[in-house]
Amino acid sequence: GHEGRLRASPRHIVEHSSLRQYIDHIICGDESEHRKPDPRVLGDMQDEILTGKVLVVGDQSVDAEFALNLGARACIVNRDGEHPPHVEKLPDGWESTIQVVDSLDAVTTHAAALFAK
């Protein structure tokens, strides 16, 4: 599970980054009976989340697919210097709402621009 990842857990990463000011909810894949890219991962928060500005942050193409299914924007952190695995499975035009970035700092910059609007 994500909690067993200690400093690599999403909660720890957000808590120790400039992203924390933009994050209202962290939903890890192992906290739901559903799996990304299924929007039901959001559970009871789905209606609440979909009424606001949403930026999905992840590091895999399934995170991008999840954002597409939500109708949200996403920043996918590219950990290996190339596009995340399996982006070829995403529908044409995915680049219009999904941004691949090199670091969490770049996510923070993107989030600041999105939420300033």
N, C-alpha and C positions, 0 to 999 in steps of 0.2 A: 504493500500500500504506500501511498504518498507520505504518510506520517513517518513511516520507517526510514524515509530517505534523509532524515535529519536536516542538515543545512541545504540539501538539494530539494526539500519539499517546497511546493509553491507558497505555502504560508510563510515559511522562513525567508524565502527569497523576497517576497513582497514586503515583509516586515522590515527588512534591512536594505530597502532600496527607495529611491525617490518615487517609485510607483505607488506607494501606500496612500498618497493623497488622492489618487484617482480610483482606488479600488473599494467598492462597496461589498462585493461578495467574491469569495473564492470557492469554487465548486470543483473538487477533485473527482476524477473518474471513478475512483473506488468508493465514493459516497452515495452512489445511486444504483438502483437495480438496472438502469439503462446505461448504455455506453455511447460516447460520442461517435458519430455525429448526430445522434438522435436528440432533438430538442427537449425531449422529456427528461433528460439529465437534469434540467433545471427544477424539476418537481414543482412544488407550490410557488416558487419564485418566478415561474415562466411569465405570467401576466405582468407582474411588477417589473421585471427586467425588460420586457419587450416594449414597455411604455416609455422608457428612457433611452438615453444614449448608451450604446453598448459597444465596447471594444473587447473582442476576444483576444487573449494573449496566450500563445502556445509555442510549441517548437516542433510540431508535426503537421503533416498535411491533413490529418483527421481534425485538427483544430481549425484549420482553414475551412474544411467542409462543414464543420459545426457552425461556424460563423455564417457561411452561405445559407445553411438551413434556417438560421435564425433571422436572416436578413440584416445581419450586423456587419460591421467592419472588423478586421482582424490585423494584428501584427504577429507575424510568425518569426521567432528568433532563430536565425540561421546559425547553428552551432558549428557547422563543418565547412563553411566557406562556399557551399553550393546550395541550390534550392533544397528545401526539405524533401525527403524521400516521397515518391509517389505523387508529386504535384501534377504529373501528366494525367492522372485520373480525375483532376478537377475539371469542371466545365470550362469551355472557352470563355474568356473575359474575366476570369477570376482575379486578374491583376487589378481590376478597377476598384475592388473593395478589400483586397487582401494585400498587405504590404509585407515583404520579407525584409527584415532588418538584421543588423549584425550584433546588436547588444540590447540589454534592457534600457540603457540610456537612450537609445534611439526610440524605444517604445515610449518612454516618458515624454520625449519631444513630440511624438505623434499623438499621444493622449492629450497633451496640453493643447495642441492645435484643435483636436476634435472637440474637446469639452469647452473651449473658449468660444465656440460658435453659438 
